[in-house]
Amino acid sequence: MAERTLSGQLGGPVPAGIEALADHEKQDLSDALRDARHRQAKALAEAGEEGLKYVPALLRGAVRRVVGL
């Protein structure tokens, strides 16, 4: 199960070194990758909102729609 989850997260086959890990270690790695991606998405969203502070207030709504925030 963890191996299938890892291959989905990595976007391809699991490297040989990871296949040698125990199932609980693979699950830990999968959980760590998922958490890191969530933190990264949150940081990117916050950075996008922070960048909007430099856009004039009247244009922020339009810029948000264009950028997808």
C-alpha positions in Angstrom: 0.0 0.0 0.0 2.7 2.5 1.0 4.7 1.6 -2.1 1.7 2.4 -4.3 1.2 5.7 -2.4 4.9 6.5 -2.8 4.9 5.9 -6.5 1.9 8.2 -6.9 3.6 10.9 -4.9 6.9 10.5 -6.8 5.1 10.4 -10.2 6.8 7.2 -11.2 8.4 4.0 -10.0 9.9 3.8 -6.6 13.7 3.8 -6.6 15.4 0.5 -5.6 16.8 2.0 -2.4 13.3 2.8 -1.2 12.0 -0.6 -2.1 14.5 -2.1 0.5 12.8 -0.2 3.3 10.4 -1.9 5.7 6.7 -1.2 5.2 6.4 1.1 8.2 9.4 3.1 7.0 7.8 3.4 3.5 4.6 4.7 5.2 6.7 7.2 7.3 8.3 8.4 4.1 5.0 8.7 2.3 3.5 10.7 5.3 6.6 13.0 5.4 6.3 13.7 1.6 2.5 14.4 2.0 3.1 16.7 4.9 6.0 18.5 3.1 3.8 19.1 0.0 1.0 20.5 2.2 3.4 22.9 3.9 4.8 23.9 0.5 1.3 24.6 -0.9 0.5 26.7 2.2 3.7 28.6 2.0 3.1 29.3 -1.7 -0.4 30.5 -1.0 0.8 32.8 1.7 3.5 34.2 -0.6 1.0 34.9 -3.3 -1.2 36.8 -0.8 1.8 38.7 0.5 2.7 39.6 -3.1 -0.7 41.1 -3.6 0.1 43.8 -1.1 2.2 45.4 -3.9 -0.8 45.5 -6.3 -3.1 48.5 -6.0 -6.2 47.7 -4.0 -8.6 48.3 -6.9 -6.8 45.7 -9.0 -6.3 42.9 -6.4 -9.6 41.1 -7.1 -8.8 40.9 -10.9 -5.2 39.9 -10.2 -6.4 37.1 -7.8 -8.7 35.7 -10.5 -6.1 35.8 -13.2 -3.4 34.3 -11.0 -5.8 31.8 -9.4 -5.5 32.7 -5.8 
